[in-house]
Amino acid sequence: MKKIIILFLLVCGSYSWATAQQKISLRAPKQFRTQVYLYDDNNNFLLTLPLTFSLTDKNILVMMMGNDTALLRNQSVWVFHSEMAFADLMKNDNNISASKSFLKKNTELNALLLPHRKVSLFRTMDDGYEVVKKIAKPILFEINETTSQPVIFYLQCYVAQKNSKYLYNFVAKCNPIEIELIIK
């Protein structure tokens, strides 16, 4: 019984630690590397995504998504410049599909940066989205207002997996990643 209780506490502790990784605190101008654990809306673990942040002297926050190793299980992470209908995305690429449960919940794909007045995307993404599989993708944010208070904003990602018919089969909308930027 004692072993079961200890095992239960270890599992709870590791779960708490993993879910705590959804919030990232950045102290600019230092470069910051981390990994976020992406979960779906049912708190099912999807994948680990490496992120690297750095802030330029012109208040541009550079975020590199991914690194030089491929994501596991033929997965990819998708982010969008602006809101997009999933049907429009499928019309533009024959290699894209979605699971029935994904389509039921997500007819619209949200922008990477959930609405925020202090932070905006610095430049648009090619084709309106970025796909991270192996090579790190840079995303640039402009910090519109610097204060002594932390700037808190949220990022939205989607996960797709390769299946027998499609290169990108969307399976989940991830819980938003909270970013807390402290500019010194």
MDAnalysis code that builds the backbone (N, CA, C; Angstrom):
import MDAnalysis as mda
import numpy as np

u = mda.Universe.empty(552, n_residues=184, atom_resindex=np.repeat(np.arange(184), 3), trajectory=True)
u.add_TopologyAttr("name", ["N", "CA", "C"] * 184)
u.add_TopologyAttr("resid", np.arange(1, 185))
u.add_TopologyAttr("resname", ["MET", "LYS", "LYS", "ILE", "ILE", "ILE", "LEU", "PHE", "LEU", "LEU", "VAL", "CYS", "GLY", "SER", "TYR", "SER", "TRP", "ALA", "THR", "ALA", "GLN", "GLN", "LYS", "ILE", "SER", "LEU", "ARG", "ALA", "PRO", "LYS", "GLN", "PHE", "ARG", "THR", "GLN", "VAL", "TYR", "LEU", "TYR", "ASP", "ASP", "ASN", "ASN", "ASN", "PHE", "LEU", "LEU", "THR", "LEU", "PRO", "LEU", "THR", "PHE", "SER", "LEU", "THR", "ASP", "LYS", "ASN", "ILE", "LEU", "VAL", "MET", "MET", "MET", "GLY", "ASN", "ASP", "THR", "ALA", "LEU", "LEU", "ARG", "ASN", "GLN", "SER", "VAL", "TRP", "VAL", "PHE", "HIS", "SER", "GLU", "MET", "ALA", "PHE", "ALA", "ASP", "LEU", "MET", "LYS", "ASN", "ASP", "ASN", "ASN", "ILE", "SER", "ALA", "SER", "LYS", "SER", "PHE", "LEU", "LYS", "LYS", "ASN", "THR", "GLU", "LEU", "ASN", "ALA", "LEU", "LEU", "LEU", "PRO", "HIS", "ARG", "LYS", "VAL", "SER", "LEU", "PHE", "ARG", "THR", "MET", "ASP", "ASP", "GLY", "TYR", "GLU", "VAL", "VAL", "LYS", "LYS", "ILE", "ALA", "LYS", "PRO", "ILE", "LEU", "PHE", "GLU", "ILE", "ASN", "GLU", "THR", "THR", "SER", "GLN", "PRO", "VAL", "ILE", "PHE", "TYR", "LEU", "GLN", "CYS", "TYR", "VAL", "ALA", "GLN", "LYS", "ASN", "SER", "LYS", "TYR", "LEU", "TYR", "ASN", "PHE", "VAL", "ALA", "LYS", "CYS", "ASN", "PRO", "ILE", "GLU", "ILE", "GLU", "LEU", "ILE", "ILE", "LYS"])
u.atoms.positions = np.array([
    [0.825, -1.188, 0.000],
    [0.000, 0.000, 0.000],
    [0.870, 1.253, 0.000],
    [1.959, 1.194, 0.759],
    [2.862, 2.343, 0.847],
    [3.469, 2.640, -0.530],
    [3.816, 1.578, -1.290],
    [4.384, 1.757, -2.624],
    [3.369, 2.394, -3.571],
    [2.117, 2.025, -3.443],
    [1.067, 2.584, -4.296],
    [0.895, 4.070, -4.013],
    [0.925, 4.453, -2.756],
    [0.786, 5.864, -2.390],
    [1.967, 6.669, -2.920],
    [3.174, 6.132, -2.774],
    [4.360, 6.832, -3.279],
    [4.295, 6.970, -4.798],
    [3.907, 5.908, -5.484],
    [3.775, 5.946, -6.930],
    [2.727, 6.975, -7.342],
    [1.607, 7.009, -6.644],
    [0.551, 7.976, -6.916],
    [1.075, 9.402, -6.750],
    [1.816, 9.671, -5.679],
    [2.373, 11.006, -5.453],
    [3.383, 11.387, -6.528],
    [4.195, 10.433, -6.974],
    [5.150, 10.711, -8.045],
    [4.435, 11.048, -9.349],
    [3.398, 10.288, -9.661],
    [2.640, 10.552, -10.883],
    [1.973, 11.921, -10.802],
    [1.354, 12.237, -9.676],
    [0.714, 13.543, -9.499],
    [1.742, 14.667, -9.593],
    [2.889, 14.460, -8.990],
    [3.937, 15.480, -9.025],
    [4.458, 15.707, -10.427],
    [4.671, 14.630, -11.185],
    [5.162, 14.792, -12.555],
    [4.081, 15.407, -13.431],
    [2.803, 15.079, -13.207],
    [1.718, 15.690, -13.957],
    [1.645, 17.185, -13.659],
    [1.769, 17.563, -12.399],
    [1.740, 18.979, -12.029],
    [2.908, 19.712, -12.661],
    [4.089, 19.085, -12.666],
    [5.259, 19.710, -13.249],
    [5.057, 19.888, -14.754],
    [4.494, 18.876, -15.411],
    [4.299, 18.947, -16.855],
    [3.279, 20.018, -17.220],
    [2.186, 20.090, -16.488],
    [1.190, 21.100, -16.810],
    [1.681, 22.490, -16.455],
    [2.578, 22.599, -15.482],
    [3.144, 23.903, -15.147],
    [4.002, 24.429, -16.284],
    [4.472, 23.547, -17.167],
    [5.285, 23.972, -18.291],
    [4.467, 24.749, -19.327],
    [3.176, 24.813, -19.189],
    [2.345, 25.573, -20.109],
    [2.547, 27.076, -19.946],
    [3.119, 27.497, -18.829],
    [3.390, 28.911, -18.610],
    [4.893, 29.123, -18.663],
    [5.321, 30.063, -19.479],
    [6.737, 30.355, -19.638],
    [6.975, 31.783, -19.172],
    [7.951, 31.972, -18.296],
    [8.337, 33.315, -17.856],
    [9.667, 33.671, -18.500],
    [9.670, 34.737, -19.285],
    [10.867, 35.194, -19.978],
    [11.365, 36.470, -19.329],
    [12.641, 36.523, -19.063],
    [13.261, 37.745, -18.556],
    [14.174, 38.268, -19.650],
    [13.692, 39.287, -20.359],
    [14.452, 39.850, -21.462],
    [15.591, 40.697, -20.898],
    [16.697, 40.831, -21.562],
    [16.988, 40.410, -22.939],
    [17.669, 39.058, -23.047],
    [17.709, 38.253, -22.000],
    [18.366, 36.952, -22.062],
    [17.687, 36.032, -23.061],
    [18.510, 35.185, -23.724],
    [17.943, 34.142, -24.563],
    [17.437, 33.041, -23.634],
    [16.312, 32.455, -23.994],
    [15.687, 31.466, -23.125],
    [15.276, 30.270, -23.959],
    [15.746, 29.087, -23.574],
    [15.365, 27.838, -24.246],
    [14.537, 27.009, -23.287],
    [13.482, 26.413, -23.842],
    [12.622, 25.566, -23.023],
    [11.925, 24.556, -23.918],
    [11.182, 23.686, -23.295],
    [10.312, 22.760, -24.008],
    [8.925, 22.897, -23.408],
    [7.933, 22.986, -24.257],
    [6.562, 23.012, -23.761],
    [5.927, 21.673, -24.079],
    [5.050, 21.261, -23.212],
    [4.329, 20.013, -23.367],
    [2.925, 20.363, -23.825],
    [2.596, 19.958, -25.033],
    [1.302, 20.305, -25.607],
    [0.266, 19.244, -25.249],
    [-0.887, 19.719, -24.806],
    [-2.017, 18.881, -24.421],
    [-3.237, 19.306, -25.207],
    [-4.153, 18.371, -25.437],
    [-5.413, 18.738, -26.072],
    [-6.394, 19.222, -25.009],
    [-7.610, 19.545, -25.415],
    [-8.593, 20.087, -24.470],
    [-9.085, 19.056, -23.451],
    [-8.744, 17.782, -23.641],
    [-9.065, 16.747, -22.643],
    [-7.860, 16.431, -21.762],
    [-6.824, 17.265, -21.824],
    [-5.569, 17.104, -21.085],
    [-4.826, 15.819, -21.434],
    [-4.971, 15.363, -22.677],
    [-4.178, 14.240, -23.180],
    [-2.875, 14.797, -23.745],
    [-1.748, 14.211, -23.344],
    [-0.444, 14.660, -23.826],
    [-0.316, 14.396, -25.320],
    [0.156, 15.398, -26.076],
    [0.328, 15.264, -27.517],
    [1.789, 15.152, -27.922],
    [2.596, 16.125, -27.500],
    [4.005, 16.114, -27.854],
    [4.769, 17.168, -27.077],
    [6.109, 17.087, -27.186],
    [7.004, 18.062, -26.581],
    [7.531, 18.956, -27.697],
    [7.415, 20.264, -27.522],
    [7.837, 21.217, -28.540],
    [8.944, 22.110, -27.987],
    [10.154, 22.064, -28.583],
    [11.224, 22.957, -28.147],
    [10.954, 24.390, -28.611],
    [11.197, 25.353, -27.728],
    [11.052, 26.777, -28.056],
    [12.292, 27.525, -27.581],
    [12.730, 28.502, -28.367],
    [13.820, 29.388, -27.982],
    [13.348, 30.813, -28.196],
    [13.545, 31.654, -27.190],
    [13.123, 33.049, -27.254],
    [14.324, 33.975, -27.097],
    [14.293, 35.096, -27.794],
    [15.253, 36.172, -27.549],
    [14.584, 37.491, -27.944],
    [14.986, 38.562, -27.272],
    [14.398, 39.879, -27.507],
    [15.473, 40.787, -28.085],
    [15.162, 41.430, -29.203],
    [16.115, 42.356, -29.807],
    [16.009, 43.712, -29.118],
    [16.963, 44.581, -29.418],
    [16.937, 45.915, -28.821],
    [15.822, 46.789, -29.385],
    [15.141, 46.325, -30.422],
    [14.021, 47.080, -31.011],
    [12.671, 46.503, -30.603],
    [12.645, 45.807, -29.476],
    [11.422, 45.207, -28.932],
    [10.753, 44.217, -29.877],
    [11.583, 43.441, -30.579],
    [11.086, 42.333, -31.392],
    [11.435, 41.048, -30.646],
    [10.413, 40.270, -30.320],
    [10.610, 38.987, -29.654],
    [10.697, 37.913, -30.725],
    [11.833, 37.231, -30.774],
    [12.054, 36.159, -31.745],
    [11.784, 34.836, -31.038],
    [10.873, 34.053, -31.593],
    [10.567, 32.734, -31.048],
    [10.891, 31.701, -32.122],
    [11.772, 30.764, -31.789],
    [12.098, 29.662, -32.689],
    [11.327, 28.434, -32.197],
    [10.472, 27.889, -33.051],
    [9.695, 26.696, -32.719],
    [10.368, 25.487, -33.354],
    [10.698, 24.479, -32.547],
    [11.335, 23.277, -33.046],
    [12.845, 23.377, -32.915],
    [13.535, 22.346, -33.362],
    [14.996, 22.358, -33.408],
    [15.443, 21.398, -34.501],
    [16.659, 20.895, -34.422],
    [17.191, 20.081, -35.509],
    [16.780, 18.613, -35.461],
    [15.983, 18.221, -34.497],
    [15.494, 16.837, -34.459],
    [13.990, 16.816, -34.734],
    [13.550, 15.782, -35.410],
    [12.143, 15.682, -35.805],
    [11.246, 15.438, -34.597],
    [10.019, 15.912, -34.680],
    [9.028, 15.602, -33.660],
    [8.700, 14.114, -33.764],
    [8.244, 13.532, -32.689],
    [7.989, 12.089, -32.664],
    [6.720, 11.701, -33.417],
    [6.642, 10.463, -33.812],
    [5.460, 9.825, -34.416],
    [4.921, 10.558, -35.639],
    [5.810, 11.077, -36.480],
    [5.387, 11.780, -37.696],
    [4.408, 12.912, -37.403],
    [4.631, 13.617, -36.303],
    [3.756, 14.714, -35.922],
    [4.271, 16.041, -36.479],
    [3.380, 16.992, -36.581],
    [3.746, 18.352, -36.949],
    [2.898, 19.308, -36.121],
    [3.461, 20.477, -35.875],
    [2.759, 21.535, -35.149],
    [2.469, 22.652, -36.146],
    [1.238, 23.103, -36.155],
    [0.801, 24.151, -37.076],
    [0.416, 25.397, -36.286],
    [0.802, 26.546, -36.814],
    [0.373, 27.844, -36.267],
    [-0.074, 28.710, -37.438],
    [-1.038, 29.577, -37.189],
    [-1.650, 30.372, -38.247],
    [-1.495, 31.863, -37.962],
    [-1.295, 32.626, -39.048],
    [-1.135, 34.070, -38.931],
    [-2.431, 34.745, -38.474],
    [-3.528, 34.310, -39.045],
    [-4.840, 34.859, -38.687],
    [-5.856, 33.730, -38.712],
    [-7.057, 34.032, -38.274],
    [-8.099, 33.007, -38.244],
    [-8.384, 32.518, -39.657],
    [-8.614, 31.207, -39.775],
    [-8.832, 30.605, -41.085],
    [-9.854, 29.482, -40.956],
    [-10.724, 29.378, -41.930],
    [-11.670, 28.264, -41.960],
    [-10.905, 26.994, -42.342],
    [-11.180, 25.900, -41.637],
    [-10.478, 24.650, -41.925],
    [-10.772, 24.182, -43.349],
    [-11.982, 24.408, -43.818],
    [-12.346, 24.009, -45.186],
    [-11.470, 24.726, -46.211],
    [-11.139, 26.004, -45.970],
    [-10.262, 26.747, -46.883],
    [-8.857, 26.167, -46.898],
    [-8.370, 25.759, -45.737],
    [-7.047, 25.142, -45.656],
    [-7.024, 23.841, -46.455],
    [-8.077, 23.044, -46.349],
    [-8.147, 21.768, -47.067],
    [-8.238, 21.985, -48.578],
    [-8.897, 23.063, -49.009],
    [-9.003, 23.351, -50.444],
    [-7.640, 23.656, -51.053],
    [-6.763, 24.283, -50.264],
    [-5.455, 24.700, -50.773],
    [-4.425, 23.583, -50.807],
    [-4.668, 22.477, -50.125],
    [-3.673, 21.404, -50.048],
    [-4.375, 20.052, -49.956],
    [-4.121, 19.183, -50.907],
    [-4.746, 17.851, -50.934],
    [-4.162, 16.896, -49.908],
    [-3.060, 17.278, -49.258],
    [-2.419, 16.428, -48.257],
    [-2.947, 16.669, -46.850],
    [-4.009, 17.462, -46.716],
    [-4.531, 17.833, -45.395],
    [-5.906, 17.221, -45.183],
    [-6.093, 16.654, -43.992],
    [-7.401, 16.152, -43.564],
    [-7.498, 16.361, -42.060],
    [-8.550, 15.835, -41.468],
    [-8.718, 15.955, -40.019],
    [-9.541, 14.782, -39.513],
    [-9.295, 14.455, -38.242],
    [-10.097, 13.415, -37.615],
    [-11.524, 13.943, -37.424],
    [-12.479, 13.030, -37.299],
    [-13.874, 13.447, -37.120],
    [-14.059, 14.271, -35.853],
    [-13.390, 13.861, -34.780],
    [-13.526, 14.609, -33.525],
    [-12.929, 16.008, -33.655],
    [-11.843, 16.164, -34.410],
    [-11.253, 17.488, -34.622],
    [-12.210, 18.372, -35.406],
    [-12.759, 17.846, -36.501],
    [-13.677, 18.639, -37.333],
    [-14.936, 19.046, -36.578],
    [-15.395, 18.175, -35.697],
    [-16.598, 18.478, -34.927],
    [-16.384, 19.711, -34.038],
    [-15.171, 19.856, -33.475],
    [-14.876, 20.942, -32.542],
    [-14.244, 22.163, -33.191],
    [-13.653, 22.013, -34.391],
    [-12.819, 23.080, -34.948],
    [-13.110, 23.347, -36.418],
    [-14.133, 24.103, -36.701],
    [-14.371, 24.496, -38.086],
    [-13.506, 25.703, -38.446],
    [-13.142, 26.488, -37.440],
    [-12.261, 27.649, -37.613],
    [-10.950, 27.388, -36.887],
    [-9.851, 27.779, -37.501],
    [-8.532, 27.664, -36.892],
    [-8.128, 29.045, -36.373],
    [-7.773, 29.114, -35.099],
    [-7.407, 30.386, -34.485],
    [-6.004, 30.817, -34.886],
    [-5.765, 32.121, -34.789],
    [-4.430, 32.661, -35.031],
    [-3.484, 32.210, -33.928],
    [-2.198, 32.164, -34.250],
    [-1.172, 31.795, -33.278],
    [-1.242, 32.679, -32.045],
    [-1.289, 33.972, -32.254],
    [-1.319, 34.927, -31.155],
    [-2.768, 35.258, -30.841],
    [-3.231, 34.817, -29.675],
    [-4.594, 35.144, -29.292],
    [-4.652, 36.644, -29.048],
    [-5.759, 37.308, -29.361],
    [-5.810, 38.772, -29.380],
    [-5.179, 39.429, -28.147],
    [-4.309, 40.405, -28.439],
    [-3.577, 41.093, -27.379],
    [-3.156, 42.462, -27.895],
    [-3.354, 43.507, -27.123],
    [-3.027, 44.849, -27.613],
    [-1.557, 45.224, -27.425],
    [-0.836, 44.544, -26.531],
    [0.563, 44.888, -26.285],
    [1.541, 44.088, -27.150],
    [1.062, 43.027, -27.790],
    [1.913, 42.160, -28.603],
    [1.217, 41.908, -29.930],
    [1.981, 41.945, -31.023],
    [1.418, 41.631, -32.336],
    [2.464, 40.877, -33.143],
    [1.997, 40.165, -34.165],
    [2.936, 39.500, -35.060],
    [3.667, 40.572, -35.851],
    [4.970, 40.432, -35.981],
    [5.785, 41.434, -36.651],
    [5.660, 41.336, -38.168],
    [5.554, 40.123, -38.671],
    [5.380, 39.934, -40.116],
    [4.445, 38.760, -40.356],
    [3.823, 38.765, -41.525],
    [2.905, 37.684, -41.859],
    [3.695, 36.413, -42.180],
    [3.023, 35.299, -42.101],
    [3.629, 34.003, -42.403],
    [3.342, 33.656, -43.859],
    [4.289, 32.986, -44.505],
    [4.065, 32.528, -45.872],
    [2.849, 31.611, -45.889],
    [1.979, 31.797, -46.841],
    [0.751, 30.999, -46.996],
    [-0.212, 31.139, -45.822],
    [0.081, 32.029, -44.858],
    [-0.810, 32.235, -43.722],
    [-0.569, 31.305, -42.548],
    [0.435, 30.400, -42.660],
    [0.714, 29.460, -41.578],
    [2.166, 28.996, -41.633],
    [2.607, 28.397, -40.532],
    [3.909, 27.745, -40.441],
    [3.682, 26.316, -39.969],
    [4.482, 25.401, -40.490],
    [4.417, 23.991, -40.099],
    [5.772, 23.615, -39.518],
    [5.768, 23.105, -38.294],
    [7.004, 22.694, -37.640],
    [7.028, 21.174, -37.577],
    [8.026, 20.581, -38.245],
    [8.234, 19.136, -38.183],
    [9.614, 18.831, -37.633],
    [10.619, 19.453, -38.213],
    [11.981, 19.205, -37.793],
    [12.777, 20.504, -37.711],
    [12.795, 21.260, -38.773],
    [13.590, 22.484, -38.831],
    [12.891, 23.572, -38.026],
    [13.666, 24.271, -37.212],
    [13.103, 25.340, -36.386],
    [12.540, 26.452, -37.267],
    [11.378, 26.951, -36.890],
    [10.709, 28.027, -37.623],
    [10.725, 29.285, -36.766],
    [11.190, 30.411, -37.326],
    [11.180, 31.657, -36.553],
    [9.823, 32.360, -36.660],
    [9.329, 32.816, -35.546],
    [8.112, 33.634, -35.486],
    [8.520, 34.923, -34.777],
    [8.167, 36.066, -35.359],
    [8.562, 37.348, -34.802],
    [7.348, 38.081, -34.241],
    [7.492, 38.554, -33.014],
    [6.439, 39.334, -32.366],
    [6.972, 40.728, -32.070],
    [6.130, 41.714, -32.224],
    [6.498, 43.074, -31.855],
    [5.859, 43.393, -30.507],
    [6.678, 43.847, -29.570],
    [6.172, 44.265, -28.265],
    [5.809, 45.738, -28.417],
    [4.513, 46.037, -28.443],
    [4.035, 47.386, -28.738],
    [4.156, 48.343, -27.564],
    [4.179, 47.810, -26.374],
    [4.180, 48.661, -25.190],
    [5.051, 48.008, -24.134],
    [6.102, 48.713, -23.717],
    [6.952, 48.169, -22.658],
    [6.664, 48.913, -21.358],
    [6.422, 48.147, -20.339],
    [6.146, 48.700, -19.015],
    [6.947, 47.902, -17.998],
    [6.895, 48.335, -16.780],
    [7.563, 47.570, -15.719],
    [6.744, 46.330, -15.345],
    [5.491, 46.294, -15.768],
    [4.630, 45.140, -15.506],
    [4.897, 44.050, -16.551],
    [4.758, 42.791, -16.170],
    [4.930, 41.709, -17.156],
    [3.886, 41.806, -18.265],
    [4.306, 41.450, -19.467],
    [3.403, 41.364, -20.610],
    [3.022, 39.893, -20.744],
    [1.752, 39.597, -20.587],
    [1.280, 38.212, -20.649],
    [0.451, 38.047, -21.912],
    [0.805, 37.008, -22.707],
    [0.045, 36.722, -23.909],
    [-0.011, 35.206, -24.113],
    [-0.859, 34.768, -25.035],
    [-1.129, 33.339, -25.225],
    [-0.908, 32.940, -26.676],
    [-0.345, 31.746, -26.871],
    [-0.086, 31.206, -28.195],
    [-0.944, 29.968, -28.427],
    [-1.475, 29.857, -29.644],
    [-2.347, 28.737, -30.005],
    [-1.682, 27.863, -31.063],
    [-1.607, 26.560, -30.822],
    [-1.002, 25.600, -31.754],
    [-1.982, 24.475, -32.061],
    [-1.741, 23.813, -33.191],
    [-2.510, 22.642, -33.602],
    [-1.532, 21.515, -33.924],
    [-1.961, 20.270, -33.706],
    [-1.110, 19.120, -33.981],
    [-1.747, 18.263, -35.072],
    [-0.906, 17.880, -36.039],
    [-1.326, 16.969, -37.106],
    [-0.376, 15.772, -37.100],
    [-0.872, 14.632, -37.561],
    [-0.059, 13.413, -37.671],
    [-0.215, 12.838, -39.068],
    [0.843, 12.225, -39.537],
    [0.782, 11.546, -40.823],
    [0.000, 10.247, -40.645],
    [-0.877, 9.950, -41.594],
    [-1.555, 8.652, -41.579],
    [-1.400, 8.006, -42.950],
    [-2.070, 6.907, -43.187],
    [-1.865, 6.157, -44.438],
    [-2.330, 6.922, -45.681],
    [-3.285, 7.835, -45.528],
    [-3.823, 8.561, -46.686],
    [-3.297, 9.983, -46.809],
    [-3.041, 10.645, -45.678],
    [-2.710, 12.068, -45.716],
    [-1.396, 12.360, -44.992],
    [-0.668, 13.319, -45.538],
    [0.580, 13.752, -44.914],
    [0.302, 14.503, -43.614],
    [-0.796, 15.281, -43.600],
    [-1.172, 16.058, -42.415],
    [-2.621, 15.782, -42.052],
    [-2.823, 15.007, -41.009],
    [-4.154, 14.719, -40.503],
    [-4.288, 15.413, -39.145],
    [-5.050, 16.500, -39.105],
    [-5.189, 17.269, -37.862],
    [-5.917, 16.433, -36.808],
    [-5.311, 16.359, -35.617],
    [-5.887, 15.550, -34.553],
    [-6.267, 16.358, -33.314],
    [-5.663, 17.542, -33.116],
    [-5.963, 18.265, -31.878],
    [-5.641, 19.750, -31.964],
    [-6.461, 20.498, -31.263],
    [-6.175, 21.904, -30.963],
    [-5.575, 21.890, -29.561],
    [-4.388, 22.448, -29.413],
    [-3.699, 22.401, -28.122],
    [-4.234, 23.455, -27.168],
    [-4.091, 23.179, -25.889],
    [-4.380, 24.215, -24.903],
    [-3.401, 25.359, -25.143],
    [-3.838, 26.614, -24.996],
    [-2.937, 27.748, -25.244],
    [-1.732, 27.740, -24.300],
    [-0.603, 28.207, -24.829],
    [0.624, 28.343, -24.053],
    [0.674, 29.768, -23.529],
    [0.822, 29.925, -22.231],
    [0.890, 31.255, -21.639],
    [2.349, 31.714, -21.587],
    [2.607, 32.909, -22.107],
    [3.944, 33.494, -22.104],
    [3.895, 34.745, -21.235],
    [4.792, 34.818, -20.266],
    [4.918, 36.005, -19.423],
    [6.279, 36.624, -19.718],
    [6.281, 37.814, -20.315],
    [7.512, 38.488, -20.689],
    [7.784, 39.617, -19.711],
    [8.939, 39.557, -19.059],
    [9.352, 40.592, -18.107],
    [10.523, 41.313, -18.739],
    [10.334, 42.574, -19.099],
    [11.379, 43.360, -19.740],
    [12.075, 44.193, -18.671],
    [13.374, 44.015, -18.570],
    [14.159, 44.757, -17.561],
    [14.839, 45.935, -18.198],
])
